[in-house]
Amino acid sequence: MKKQLLTILMGCLVLGASAQKAVVSLDASQAKTEIDPNIYGMFSEHLGRGIYGGIWVPKDAKVKKEGRIRMDVVEALRKIQIPNLRWPGGCFADEYHWMDGIGDPAQRPKMINTNWGGVTEDNSFGTNEFMQLCHLLHTQPYISGNMGSGTVQEMSNWVEYLNFDGESPMTKLRKQDGVDKPYGVQFFGIGNESWGCGGNMTPEYYVDQFRRYATFARSYQNAPLKRIASGANSDDYHWTEVLMKGIPLGMMWGISLHYYTIPTGSWGKKGSATDFTEAEYFNTMKNCLHMEDLVTKHSAIMDKYDPQKKVALVVDEWGVWTDAEPGTNPSFLYQQNSMRDALIAATTLNIFNNHADRVKMANLAQTVNVLQSLILTKGDEMILTPTYYVFEMYKKHQGGKLVPLHLISPAYTVDGKSIDAINGSASIDKAGVMHISLVNLDAEKARTVTVDLTNTKYGKVSGELLDAKTVTAINTFEQPGNVKTTGFADYKLSGSPENQILTVNLPAHSVVMLDAQ
Ligand code: AHR
C-alpha cells in the first residue's frame, strides 16, 4: 500500500500536481470487513410531526394510506432501503408505557409528552402500528425499552408480547390484538440516554440496572434478542469504560453513542438551518468531522475489553441539530435541510463505513419532519431533502466489503483554521462492482482527486453527483427539485490495465458516487 501511495505521490509531483489535489489509494485485496447494512438505519420518535403527520395521519387525510400510515412517505423510504428503524424514542422511550398503545384505539389512555412540548399523546400509534410500518418499509424494528420510568416486569412483558410463540398472558393479549405469530424483534435498547433524560444515572448505577433489565428481556425460541446498552453522550469516554468493564460481553449485542453536529457547538443558540456564512459552514463541518475522533476513541476503549470486536458500536442518534425553523414550535425540532446537511450525511457515512469493523449500526435522527430529516411533509404534500439523496446514493455500500482507503487531502482553510477538504469510503459489492463515495467539503473550490486503482482492472466507470449552487441551497414545497442527484462524467480512467488511475474532478461542496466494474 505504501508503495502504491508513493507511486501516486511521485506521479503527482512529476505532473506538477498542486496542493489542491487529493490522492486516494484503494487496496481491493484487503476488502474483508462487511459494511453492515444497519449503519444506514433511521430513527423516528414521538416528537413534533415525526410520527403524527409525518407517518401516521388522520383517517380522513387525502394522501394514499394503508390504515393511517401515509404511503407516499413509505414508498420514498423503501427506495433507499432503510435496514432498521428505531422507535419510540429518544427521550420519549423512557416514559412510554407500551401497554397504553395496544388494544382498541378508542380505549387507549392518553399521556403527556413531557419531553417534546407537553402535547397530548393519544397512543393511537403503538406497537402493532409500528410493526405494520416496519413491514411496509421492509425494515427491521429497533425498539427502545423504557428503563427510566418503567419496571423490569413491564420491559420483560413487552419482549414476551413481541417475540414469544407459545401460550402466555402476553401472547394472549397479542392474539386479542389480531396478531397470531410473534414478530421476532431482534434489536432492543435497554433505556435511552440513561445519563440524561433516561434517568440521570451514573454509569455504575446504569451497569447494575442494565444487568437486571437485560436478564428479564428474554431471548425466545427463534428470537434471540440483540440488547443494546444506552451508551455515551459524545466524548464521555468514562461512560463507555464503565459499561464495557461492568457488563458481561454476552449480555449486550451493542453499546450506543449519541453525537449531534451543532453548527455553533453550543446547545443554546445552535445556528440557523438555512442562513449561515462560510465561516459558520466551516465550523459545522469541523464539528461533523469530530465523529471520526469519537468513533476512534470509543472503539479503542471497547477494544481493551472486547478485542474480538463482538460488541457493536451503535451510533443510534446522529445528525445536524440547528435552531428550529422560525415560526414553528421550538419543541418540535422541525428544521429545513440544505446542501450542508447532505455533506454532513455523506461525510458521517464515510466515517461509519471506514469503521465498519466496530460500527455495526447507526440511526439518523430523525427520518421525517424532525432534525436532519430525509423527508419533510406539509399536509398531504411531501418533499425529499438533500440528505435523502445521499442515502439513495450510498445504499450501494450496504452489505459490501469495505475497501481500506488511504487518503491524502488538501486543506480547506477558512479564517486560518483548516480541515480536510476531501473525505471518502469505498466498498465492493457481491457482483464485484467497486463503489467509491467522495465528498468535497470546500464551499468554494472544485478539487481534483486522483484514485489509484492499481491491480483492479476495471474497464468501465459510471458516476452520480449531488451538488447545488451554494451550500445553503434547499428543497422547498414550491421548488422541490433544487437539490437532487444528476449523472456525473467528470472523471477519466487512464494508465494500463495493471496500473489504472482514476482522475475525478469534484465540484465545490459536492458528493460523488463512482461505480467501477
Ligand atoms: O433526537 C432528539 C433527542 O435527542 C432524543 O430524544 C434524545 O435521545 C436526544 O437527546
Residues whose N, C-alpha, C, O or C-beta is under 5 A from the ligand:
A	BS01	AHR	G90 C91 F92 E193 A365
